[in-house]
């Protein structure tokens, strides 16, 4: 990598480095707020006298809104710019977070937790921001730093909030701890609006022609796009089922049927919106220079399904896996051993982005997903006879490939079609949540060994899917409002 493409994280006088730092910290805060309830559940459970089913319902509600939110946020980012959208999201998050801390009934707590799921879409915003500021030869590393360091917000919440709650003291200590994260997020939203800029000086911020769905460039891609939307609705339907009397019992069966009908209607409405965005181009043809392959988007979606989807699923079950597999562990030790999975984000995502920048987008993705498959196959072999340090090392090695794979996915996202980077990131991000729902649903029916093996097999399938990805080469085009064609390097 030439000197002009190297990233010096201490060069704060460089506007793009400054933008990277203020943006990854915005993501860090969104994840800290999004995951601020898990470390404090023991306090909330006592305050509201919650049953285990009610606790499970809160955990489901925490992710339910994130799938559609990432799609919506992706559209808003492309249309309004990341500066406005990130600032607004952080301020609104602060308001909802404080409201969550003030909840007096379980129903209020559940509603606020459901709304808090929207903050999980914050990740999408920075992908477009970082993609605007960094050249193609270093965008993978930059996106990896953004994703990896920001994702550490969940670990920071786990490490700091219980202590903060005890410092505040009393039965309301957890409320003050939660409210503190919300206030910080809200204030940072104002700060971000003041210091961030959508693009470097003199650069153009390209916007989609219409909002409502991705622009596609052929009839084949149009139908492919509609097909790729279905798994997101299926995941939402599964989440509703988990809240039904057959699951945690928060919703009645009639309410679940209403939700399912609403999801069907929403799919029809989204299909109409996508048609409205694309009908002119499909009828009259899209200029050859402006075409791109939706296949690229689909491959990134499935790659994130198996990388981030498996990470979300495994992080939620790994402490219990260690506890039940090894008899000589207590819950605290099991949690500490499992925490190594999330800690790898700090180095793994940037490494995956660097790997993609230097060794080719397609090859990097294939190698890392292949390593992920081997990693999960190894985890499927762990039993009580294993030496515990060996099991931890196997877990962290697997985690490296999982999170480096995530970095490689988002190294490609800004190179598909610049004006739709937010929407592409939103769809890939949503597929990560779809993967988590899928894997956790499978876990409810099988043992741990089978669970890890299923992830490994699905990774092998995605490995072959990734083989079909086209290596970004040369340039892509964007059309200015006056009709002028602007070329962007993506090679």
FIGUTOR-765105 format. One record per residue (C-alpha): residue number from 1; residue in one letter; chain; x, z, y. Coordinates in nm, 3 decimals, always signed. Example, Ala and Ser with C-alpha at 12.3 -4.5 7.8 and 13.67 -1.06 7.14 Angstrom:
REM FIGUTOR-765105
 num residu chaine       X       Z       Y
   1      A      A  +1.230  +0.780  -0.450
   2      S      A  +1.367  +0.714  -0.106
***
This chain:
REM FIGUTOR-765105
 num residu chaine       X       Z       Y
   1      X      A  +0.000  +0.000  +0.000
   2      X      A  +0.147  -0.101  +0.336
   3      X      A  +0.201  +0.158  +0.611
   4      X      A  -0.093  +0.026  +0.812
   5      X      A  -0.325  +0.114  +0.525
   6      X      A  -0.184  +0.459  +0.448
   7      X      A  -0.398  +0.758  +0.543
   8      X      A  -0.223  +1.039  +0.730
   9      X      A  -0.478  +1.320  +0.729
  10      X      A  -0.284  +1.510  +0.998
  11      X      A  -0.291  +1.225  +1.251
  12      X      A  -0.584  +1.374  +1.441
  13      X      A  -0.513  +1.153  +1.744
  14      X      A  -0.617  +0.858  +1.524
  15      X      A  -0.991  +0.816  +1.578
  16      X      A  -1.059  +0.701  +1.223
  17      X      A  -0.887  +1.012  +1.080
  18      X      A  -1.086  +1.231  +1.319
  19      X      A  -1.404  +1.055  +1.209
  20      X      A  -1.317  +1.110  +0.842
  21      X      A  -1.263  +1.484  +0.896
  22      X      A  -1.579  +1.549  +1.097
  23      X      A  -1.781  +1.342  +0.847
  24      X      A  -1.656  +1.500  +0.524
  25      X      A  -1.724  +1.841  +0.678
  26      X      A  -2.081  +1.731  +0.759
  27      X      A  -2.122  +1.642  +0.391
  28      X      A  -1.958  +1.973  +0.295
  29      X      A  -2.224  +2.160  +0.493
  30      X      A  -2.512  +1.963  +0.342
  31      X      A  -2.393  +2.051  -0.009
  32      X      A  -2.331  +2.412  +0.090
  33      X      A  -2.689  +2.437  +0.216
  34      X      A  -2.834  +2.238  -0.074
  35      X      A  -2.674  +2.470  -0.330
  36      X      A  -2.702  +2.794  -0.131
  37      X      A  -2.979  +2.937  -0.348
  38      X      A  -2.809  +2.924  -0.691
  39      X      A  -2.544  +3.193  -0.616
  40      X      A  -2.815  +3.413  -0.459
  41      X      A  -3.082  +3.371  -0.725
  42      X      A  -3.022  +3.718  -0.865
  43      X      A  -3.116  +3.866  -0.524
  44      X      A  -3.417  +3.636  -0.477
  45      X      A  -3.541  +3.707  -0.827
  46      X      A  -3.549  +4.078  -0.744
  47      X      A  -3.716  +4.027  -0.404
  48      X      A  -3.997  +3.809  -0.540
  49      X      A  -4.007  +3.956  -0.892
  50      X      A  -3.971  +3.603  -1.033
  51      X      A  -4.013  +3.512  -1.396
  52      X      A  -3.757  +3.290  -1.569
  53      X      A  -4.009  +3.005  -1.553
  54      X      A  -4.038  +3.042  -1.177
  55      X      A  -3.659  +3.035  -1.145
  56      X      A  -3.647  +2.712  -1.350
  57      X      A  -3.918  +2.565  -1.127
  58      X      A  -3.707  +2.634  -0.817
  59      X      A  -3.411  +2.456  -0.977
  60      X      A  -3.626  +2.150  -1.051
  61      X      A  -3.776  +2.150  -0.702
  62      X      A  -3.425  +2.157  -0.555
  63      X      A  -3.351  +1.805  -0.683
  64      X      A  -3.701  +1.650  -0.698
  65      X      A  -3.703  +1.509  -0.345
  66      X      A  -3.342  +1.390  -0.349
  67      X      A  -3.411  +1.068  -0.544
  68      X      A  -3.657  +0.914  -0.293
  69      X      A  -3.473  +1.079  -0.002
  70      X      A  -3.152  +0.891  -0.077
  71      X      A  -3.340  +0.560  -0.069
  72      X      A  -3.513  +0.645  +0.261
  73      X      A  -3.196  +0.782  +0.422
  74      X      A  -3.006  +0.470  +0.315
  75      X      A  -3.257  +0.253  +0.502
  76      X      A  -3.246  +0.472  +0.812
  77      X      A  -2.865  +0.474  +0.818
  78      X      A  -2.844  +0.096  +0.810
  79      X      A  -3.107  +0.065  +1.084
  80      X      A  -3.021  +0.355  +1.317
  81      X      A  -2.655  +0.425  +1.241
  82      X      A  -2.493  +0.724  +1.066
  83      X      A  -2.426  +0.921  +1.385
  84      X      A  -2.795  +0.968  +1.472
  85      X      A  -2.912  +1.010  +1.113
  86      X      A  -2.647  +1.266  +1.010
  87      X      A  -2.701  +1.469  +1.327
  88      X      A  -3.079  +1.470  +1.284
  89      X      A  -3.058  +1.557  +0.914
  90      X      A  -2.826  +1.852  +0.981
  91      X      A  -3.050  +1.992  +1.257
  92      X      A  -3.367  +1.956  +1.049
  93      X      A  -3.187  +2.105  +0.751
  94      X      A  -3.100  +2.407  +0.960
  95      X      A  -3.467  +2.457  +1.052
  96      X      A  -3.589  +2.429  +0.690
  97      X      A  -3.307  +2.650  +0.565
  98      X      A  -3.396  +2.928  +0.807
  99      X      A  -3.764  +2.889  +0.709
 100      X      A  -3.658  +2.925  +0.344
 101      X      A  -3.479  +3.250  +0.427
 102      X      A  -3.795  +3.382  +0.597
 103      X      A  -4.029  +3.304  +0.304
 104      X      A  -4.260  +3.594  +0.217
 105      X      A  -4.426  +3.454  -0.096
 106      X      A  -4.302  +3.258  -0.397
 107      X      A  -4.521  +2.963  -0.293
 108      X      A  -4.352  +2.949  +0.048
 109      X      A  -4.013  +2.978  -0.119
 110      X      A  -4.097  +2.689  -0.357
 111      X      A  -4.225  +2.464  -0.076
 112      X      A  -3.915  +2.518  +0.138
 113      X      A  -3.689  +2.459  -0.164
 114      X      A  -3.870  +2.132  -0.233
 115      X      A  -3.814  +2.021  +0.128
 116      X      A  -3.449  +2.129  +0.108
 117      X      A  -3.399  +1.861  -0.157
 118      X      A  -3.390  +1.612  +0.130
 119      X      A  -3.050  +1.743  +0.242
 120      X      A  -2.906  +1.615  -0.087
 121      X      A  -2.932  +1.268  +0.064
 122      X      A  -2.672  +1.352  +0.328
 123      X      A  -2.397  +1.211  +0.108
 124      X      A  -2.528  +0.857  +0.159
 125      X      A  -2.483  +0.870  +0.538
 126      X      A  -2.108  +0.926  +0.538
 127      X      A  -2.047  +0.639  +0.294
 128      X      A  -2.156  +0.395  +0.564
 129      X      A  -1.970  +0.583  +0.838
 130      X      A  -1.639  +0.590  +0.649
 131      X      A  -1.686  +0.228  +0.540
 132      X      A  -1.715  +0.124  +0.905
 133      X      A  -1.392  +0.297  +1.009
 134      X      A  -1.145  +0.220  +0.729
 135      X      A  -1.001  -0.119  +0.624
 136      X      A  -1.074  -0.248  +0.276
 137      X      A  -0.725  -0.163  +0.144
 138      X      A  -0.771  +0.209  +0.212
 139      X      A  -1.149  +0.252  +0.207
 140      X      A  -1.143  +0.373  -0.155
 141      X      A  -0.913  +0.668  -0.077
 142      X      A  -1.109  +0.748  +0.240
 143      X      A  -1.443  +0.745  +0.056
 144      X      A  -1.287  +0.957  -0.219
 145      X      A  -1.170  +1.218  +0.031
 146      X      A  -1.512  +1.217  +0.194
 147      X      A  -1.694  +1.256  -0.139
 148      X      A  -1.453  +1.493  -0.309
 149      X      A  -1.391  +1.733  -0.023
 150      X      A  -1.753  +1.729  +0.088
 151      X      A  -1.877  +1.790  -0.265
 152      X      A  -1.671  +2.109  -0.265
 153      X      A  -1.942  +2.260  -0.044
 154      X      A  -2.133  +2.360  -0.358
 155      X      A  -1.832  +2.554  -0.490
 156      X      A  -1.778  +2.713  -0.148
 157      X      A  -2.138  +2.836  -0.154
 158      X      A  -2.088  +2.987  -0.498
 159      X      A  -1.768  +3.165  -0.390
 160      X      A  -1.874  +3.295  -0.049
 161      X      A  -2.249  +3.356  -0.027
 162      X      A  -2.285  +3.649  -0.273
 163      X      A  -2.007  +3.830  -0.084
 164      X      A  -2.171  +3.745  +0.250
 165      X      A  -2.505  +3.879  +0.124
 166      X      A  -2.340  +4.207  +0.024
 167      X      A  -2.165  +4.232  +0.362
 168      X      A  -2.500  +4.199  +0.537
 169      X      A  -2.631  +4.456  +0.289
 170      X      A  -2.980  +4.573  +0.205
 171      X      A  -3.252  +4.388  +0.019
 172      X      A  -3.257  +4.120  +0.289
 173      X      A  -2.884  +4.045  +0.271
 174      X      A  -2.949  +3.719  +0.087
 175      X      A  -3.186  +3.609  +0.364
 176      X      A  -2.917  +3.652  +0.629
 177      X      A  -2.664  +3.469  +0.412
 178      X      A  -2.899  +3.171  +0.362
 179      X      A  -2.999  +3.167  +0.729
 180      X      A  -2.631  +3.169  +0.830
 181      X      A  -2.567  +2.844  +0.642
 182      X      A  -2.873  +2.687  +0.806
 183      X      A  -2.769  +2.791  +1.157
 184      X      A  -2.417  +2.656  +1.103
 185      X      A  -2.558  +2.324  +0.975
 186      X      A  -2.792  +2.292  +1.275
 187      X      A  -2.518  +2.363  +1.528
 188      X      A  -2.282  +2.123  +1.354
 189      X      A  -2.549  +1.852  +1.377
 190      X      A  -2.534  +1.881  +1.758
 191      X      A  -2.153  +1.879  +1.748
 192      X      A  -2.149  +1.573  +1.520
 193      X      A  -2.371  +1.379  +1.760
 194      X      A  -2.130  +1.453  +2.043
 195      X      A  -1.804  +1.357  +1.866
 196      X      A  -1.893  +1.088  +1.610
 197      X      A  -1.922  +0.715  +1.674
 198      X      A  -2.072  +0.457  +1.439
 199      X      A  -1.787  +0.207  +1.466
 200      X      A  -1.439  +0.171  +1.618
 201      X      A  -1.436  +0.053  +1.977
 202      X      A  -1.510  -0.317  +1.999
 203      X      A  -1.657  -0.342  +1.647
 204      X      A  -2.012  -0.453  +1.572
 205      X      A  -2.253  -0.236  +1.375
 206      X      A  -2.436  -0.483  +1.151
 207      X      A  -2.800  -0.402  +1.076
 208      X      A  -3.039  -0.541  +0.815
 209      X      A  -3.289  -0.793  +0.943
 210      X      A  -3.584  -0.583  +0.822
 211      X      A  -3.627  -0.230  +0.692
 212      X      A  -3.822  -0.158  +0.374
 213      X      A  -3.586  -0.266  +0.097
 214      X      A  -3.263  -0.442  +0.013
 215      X      A  -3.230  -0.805  +0.105
 216      X      A  -3.169  -1.018  -0.204
 217      X      A  -3.063  -1.380  -0.214
 218      X      A  -3.233  -1.533  -0.518
 219      X      A  -3.555  -1.504  -0.720
 220      X      A  -3.356  -1.374  -1.017
 221      X      A  -3.210  -1.096  -0.805
 222      X      A  -3.556  -1.018  -0.663
 223      X      A  -3.703  -0.951  -1.008
 224      X      A  -3.385  -0.770  -1.114
 225      X      A  -3.419  -0.542  -0.811
 226      X      A  -3.781  -0.458  -0.896
 227      X      A  -3.676  -0.377  -1.253
 228      X      A  -3.392  -0.151  -1.135
 229      X      A  -3.637  +0.055  -0.928
 230      X      A  -3.839  +0.160  -1.235
 231      X      A  -3.595  +0.425  -1.373
 232      X      A  -3.616  +0.616  -1.044
 233      X      A  -3.993  +0.646  -1.077
 234      X      A  -3.962  +0.743  -1.441
 235      X      A  -3.720  +1.022  -1.344
 236      X      A  -3.967  +1.152  -1.083
 237      X      A  -4.246  +1.140  -1.343
 238      X      A  -4.029  +1.343  -1.581
 239      X      A  -3.964  +1.602  -1.308
 240      X      A  -4.340  +1.632  -1.252
 241      X      A  -4.388  +1.678  -1.628
 242      X      A  -4.128  +1.957  -1.624
 243      X      A  -4.342  +2.138  -1.365
 244      X      A  -4.658  +2.093  -1.577
 245      X      A  -4.811  +2.347  -1.817
 246      X      A  -4.592  +2.188  -2.088
 247      X      A  -4.285  +2.280  -1.883
 248      X      A  -4.248  +2.566  -1.635
 249      X      A  -4.618  +2.576  -1.547
 250      X      A  -4.590  +2.556  -1.166
 251      X      A  -4.837  +2.265  -1.153
 252      X      A  -5.168  +2.218  -1.333
 253      X      A  -5.215  +1.916  -1.555
 254      X      A  -5.455  +1.757  -1.306
 255      X      A  -5.194  +1.784  -1.030
 256      X      A  -4.938  +1.616  -1.256
 257      X      A  -5.178  +1.328  -1.324
 258      X      A  -5.232  +1.290  -0.949
 259      X      A  -4.855  +1.279  -0.894
 260      X      A  -4.812  +1.017  -1.165
 261      X      A  -5.088  +0.804  -1.009
 262      X      A  -4.923  +0.848  -0.670
 263      X      A  -4.587  +0.733  -0.811
 264      X      A  -4.754  +0.422  -0.952
 265      X      A  -4.911  +0.347  -0.614
 266      X      A  -4.580  +0.409  -0.441
 267      X      A  -4.404  +0.160  -0.670
 268      X      A  -4.665  -0.102  -0.584
 269      X      A  -4.619  -0.028  -0.213
 270      X      A  -4.240  -0.046  -0.242
 271      X      A  -4.269  -0.379  -0.425
 272      X      A  -4.483  -0.511  -0.140
 273      X      A  -4.225  -0.386  +0.114
 274      X      A  -3.941  -0.552  -0.074
 275      X      A  -4.137  -0.877  -0.087
 276      X      A  -4.206  -0.853  +0.287
 277      X      A  -3.832  -0.813  +0.356
 278      X      A  -3.734  -1.104  +0.131
 279      X      A  -4.019  -1.357  +0.135
 280      X      A  -3.874  -1.573  +0.412
 281      X      A  -3.534  -1.602  +0.248
 282      X      A  -3.677  -1.661  -0.099
 283      X      A  -3.914  -1.933  +0.024
 284      X      A  -3.670  -2.111  +0.255
 285      X      A  -3.342  -2.034  +0.082
 286      X      A  -3.050  -1.817  +0.192
 287      X      A  -2.738  -1.982  +0.341
 288      X      A  -2.462  -1.997  +0.080
 289      X      A  -2.225  -1.803  +0.304
 290      X      A  -2.471  -1.513  +0.330
 291      X      A  -2.535  -1.475  -0.043
 292      X      A  -2.427  -1.182  -0.261
 293      X      A  -2.502  -1.088  -0.621
 294      X      A  -2.742  -0.799  -0.680
 295      X      A  -2.567  -0.762  -1.016
 296      X      A  -2.291  -0.580  -0.825
 297      X      A  -2.541  -0.320  -0.701
 298      X      A  -2.690  -0.270  -1.049
 299      X      A  -2.346  -0.215  -1.205
 300      X      A  -2.262  +0.047  -0.942
 301      X      A  -2.600  +0.215  -1.003
 302      X      A  -2.544  +0.251  -1.377
 303      X      A  -2.183  +0.357  -1.322
 304      X      A  -2.297  +0.640  -1.096
 305      X      A  -2.573  +0.725  -1.344
 306      X      A  -2.310  +0.808  -1.605
 307      X      A  -2.051  +0.963  -1.370
 308      X      A  -2.234  +1.177  -1.114
 309      X      A  -2.541  +1.207  -1.337
 310      X      A  -2.335  +1.361  -1.615
 311      X      A  -2.150  +1.585  -1.366
 312      X      A  -2.475  +1.733  -1.229
 313      X      A  -2.605  +1.789  -1.581
 314      X      A  -2.286  +1.939  -1.721
 315      X      A  -2.220  +2.170  -1.424
 316      X      A  -2.564  +2.326  -1.475
 317      X      A  -2.513  +2.395  -1.848
 318      X      A  -2.138  +2.449  -1.888
 319      X      A  -2.129  +2.829  -1.827
 320      X      A  -2.397  +2.879  -2.094
 321      X      A  -2.211  +2.641  -2.327
 322      X      A  -1.892  +2.850  -2.304
 323      X      A  -2.086  +3.175  -2.336
 324      X      A  -2.271  +3.068  -2.650
 325      X      A  -1.977  +2.889  -2.812
 326      X      A  -1.716  +3.166  -2.779
 327      X      A  -1.821  +3.517  -2.881
 328      X      A  -1.550  +3.701  -2.686
 329      X      A  -1.661  +3.577  -2.342
 330      X      A  -1.891  +3.758  -2.099
 331      X      A  -2.106  +3.573  -1.838
 332      X      A  -1.850  +3.624  -1.559
 333      X      A  -1.561  +3.481  -1.762
 334      X      A  -1.776  +3.192  -1.887
 335      X      A  -1.870  +3.107  -1.527
 336      X      A  -1.509  +3.114  -1.413
 337      X      A  -1.395  +2.889  -1.698
 338      X      A  -1.677  +2.644  -1.628
 339      X      A  -1.602  +2.634  -1.253
 340      X      A  -1.293  +2.422  -1.322
 341      X      A  -1.522  +2.122  -1.376
 342      X      A  -1.638  +2.122  -1.012
 343      X      A  -1.297  +2.214  -0.867
 344      X      A  -1.151  +1.882  -0.984
 345      X      A  -1.351  +1.707  -0.711
 346      X      A  -1.086  +1.795  -0.453
 347      X      A  -0.829  +1.564  -0.611
 348      X      A  -1.017  +1.350  -0.862
 349      X      A  -1.246  +1.155  -0.627
 350      X      A  -0.966  +1.059  -0.385
 351      X      A  -0.751  +0.962  -0.684
 352      X      A  -1.029  +0.739  -0.818
 353      X      A  -1.057  +0.573  -0.476
 354      X      A  -0.678  +0.524  -0.458
 355      X      A  -0.679  +0.379  -0.808
 356      X      A  -0.949  +0.131  -0.703
 357      X      A  -0.763  +0.033  -0.384
 358      X      A  -0.440  -0.037  -0.571
 359      X      A  -0.528  -0.159  -0.920
 360      X      A  -0.844  -0.362  -0.871
 361      X      A  -1.206  -0.252  -0.831
 362      X      A  -1.332  -0.370  -1.170
 363      X      A  -1.034  -0.260  -1.378
 364      X      A  -1.026  +0.084  -1.213
 365      X      A  -1.396  +0.139  -1.284
 366      X      A  -1.362  +0.028  -1.646
 367      X      A  -1.057  +0.246  -1.716
 368      X      A  -1.210  +0.557  -1.560
 369      X      A  -1.545  +0.517  -1.737
 370      X      A  -1.356  +0.456  -2.062
 371      X      A  -1.165  +0.780  -2.005
 372      X      A  -1.495  +0.954  -1.933
 373      X      A  -1.633  +0.839  -2.269
 374      X      A  -1.326  +0.974  -2.452
 375      X      A  -1.353  +1.299  -2.255
 376      X      A  -1.714  +1.364  -2.352
 377      X      A  -1.646  +1.268  -2.714
 378      X      A  -1.373  +1.535  -2.713
 379      X      A  -1.612  +1.794  -2.566
 380      X      A  -1.862  +1.714  -2.843
 381      X      A  -1.602  +1.837  -3.095
 382      X      A  -1.554  +2.181  -2.935
 383      X      A  -1.673  +2.472  -3.149
 384      X      A  -1.597  +2.842  -3.189
 385      X      A  -1.277  +2.766  -3.381
 386      X      A  -1.115  +2.606  -3.075
 387      X      A  -0.852  +2.790  -2.874
 388      X      A  -1.029  +2.869  -2.546
 389      X      A  -0.747  +2.738  -2.318
 390      X      A  -0.759  +2.409  -2.512
 391      X      A  -1.135  +2.386  -2.453
 392      X      A  -1.084  +2.448  -2.080
 393      X      A  -0.808  +2.184  -2.059
 394      X      A  -1.031  +1.932  -2.241
 395      X      A  -1.313  +2.011  -1.999
 396      X      A  -1.095  +1.962  -1.690
 397      X      A  -0.945  +1.638  -1.824
 398      X      A  -1.296  +1.505  -1.885
 399      X      A  -1.397  +1.623  -1.538
 400      X      A  -1.108  +1.429  -1.382
 401      X      A  -1.231  +1.100  -1.527
 402      X      A  -1.592  +1.179  -1.432
 403      X      A  -1.512  +1.244  -1.067
 404      X      A  -1.244  +0.977  -1.036
 405      X      A  -1.508  +0.737  -1.167
 406      X      A  -1.739  +0.850  -0.887
 407      X      A  -1.462  +0.776  -0.640
 408      X      A  -1.414  +0.428  -0.788
 409      X      A  -1.788  +0.354  -0.760
 410      X      A  -1.801  +0.433  -0.390
 411      X      A  -1.477  +0.248  -0.325
 412      X      A  -1.677  -0.067  -0.404
 413      X      A  -2.008  +0.018  -0.232
 414      X      A  -1.893  -0.072  +0.125
 415      X      A  -1.756  -0.407  -0.001
 416      X      A  -2.081  -0.552  -0.139
 417      X      A  -2.272  -0.626  +0.183
 418      X      A  -2.173  -0.444  +0.502
 419      X      A  -2.511  -0.436  +0.678
 420      X      A  -2.677  -0.281  +0.370
 421      X      A  -2.407  -0.029  +0.276
 422      X      A  -2.641  +0.265  +0.342
 423      X      A  -2.914  +0.127  +0.119
 424      X      A  -2.669  +0.036  -0.158
 425      X      A  -2.517  +0.384  -0.137
 426      X      A  -2.866  +0.535  -0.139
 427      X      A  -2.969  +0.348  -0.451
 428      X      A  -2.646  +0.434  -0.634
 429      X      A  -2.679  +0.797  -0.524
 430      X      A  -3.038  +0.809  -0.648
 431      X      A  -2.924  +0.675  -0.984
 432      X      A  -2.684  +0.970  -1.004
 433      X      A  -2.985  +1.202  -0.987
 434      X      A  -3.171  +0.986  -1.238
 435      X      A  -2.877  +1.033  -1.473
 436      X      A  -2.890  +1.411  -1.428
 437      X      A  -3.263  +1.422  -1.503
 438      X      A  -3.211  +1.201  -1.808
 439      X      A  -2.924  +1.400  -1.955
 440      X      A  -3.083  +1.740  -1.889
 441      X      A  -3.407  +1.622  -2.048
 442      X      A  -3.208  +1.512  -2.354
 443      X      A  -3.034  +1.851  -2.360
 444      X      A  -3.372  +2.024  -2.390
 445      X      A  -3.419  +1.852  -2.729
 446      X      A  -3.068  +1.856  -2.883
 447      X      A  -2.769  +2.086  -2.935
 448      X      A  -2.460  +2.087  -2.713
 449      X      A  -2.249  +1.867  -2.940
 450      X      A  -2.516  +1.596  -2.953
 451      X      A  -2.566  +1.624  -2.577
 452      X      A  -2.199  +1.547  -2.508
 453      X      A  -2.202  +1.270  -2.766
 454      X      A  -2.504  +1.105  -2.601
 455      X      A  -2.319  +1.099  -2.268
 456      X      A  -2.011  +0.951  -2.440
 457      X      A  -2.217  +0.674  -2.602
 458      X      A  -2.395  +0.593  -2.275
 459      X      A  -2.053  +0.574  -2.105
 460      X      A  -1.939  +0.319  -2.363
 461      X      A  -2.246  +0.110  -2.281
 462      X      A  -2.172  +0.132  -1.907
 463      X      A  -1.807  +0.042  -1.978
 464      X      A  -1.924  -0.296  -2.109
 465      X      A  -2.165  -0.331  -1.817
 466      X      A  -1.874  -0.270  -1.577
 467      X      A  -1.685  -0.556  -1.740
 468      X      A  -1.940  -0.790  -1.580
 469      X      A  -1.865  -0.678  -1.225
 470      X      A  -1.714  -0.944  -0.998
 471      X      A  -1.393  -0.838  -0.825
 472      X      A  -1.456  -0.847  -0.446
 473      X      A  -1.243  -1.133  -0.315
 474      X      A  -1.168  -1.286  +0.019
 475      X      A  -1.440  -1.230  +0.276
 476      X      A  -1.808  -1.164  +0.314
 477      X      A  -2.021  -1.278  +0.605
 478      X      A  -2.257  -1.100  +0.843
 479      X      A  -2.481  -1.280  +1.090
 480      X      A  -2.506  -1.149  +1.447
 481      X      A  -2.845  -1.141  +1.624
 482      X      A  -2.751  -1.455  +1.820
 483      X      A  -2.683  -1.642  +1.497
 484      X      A  -2.304  -1.617  +1.513
 485      X      A  -2.141  -1.572  +1.171
 486      X      A  -1.885  -1.290  +1.150
 487      X      A  -1.641  -1.276  +0.858
 488      X      A  -1.528  -0.943  +0.709
 489      X      A  -1.231  -0.900  +0.477
 490      X      A  -1.319  -0.740  +0.141
 491      X      A  -1.034  -0.866  -0.075
***
